[in-house]
């Protein structure tokens, strides 16, 4: 996550929670968003729930795949 800027503007940016089990995906999304948002990342639903209990998040981005029904 970015370090706070001396003017305090960083603290006023929306907080985004990104949830994905792929570390490289988390890193790529963080790099794309970190100039305009504060970013939290989680690699599991349990980790995301814990972050949501401690932080007021504006947006949640998550990777969700549908599994094909068993034949």
Secondary structure, DSSP 4 states (H G I P E B T S, - for coil): -PPPPTTS-GGGSPEEEEE-S-HHHHHHHHHHHTTTSEEEEESSHHHHHHHHHHS--SEEEE---PPPPP-
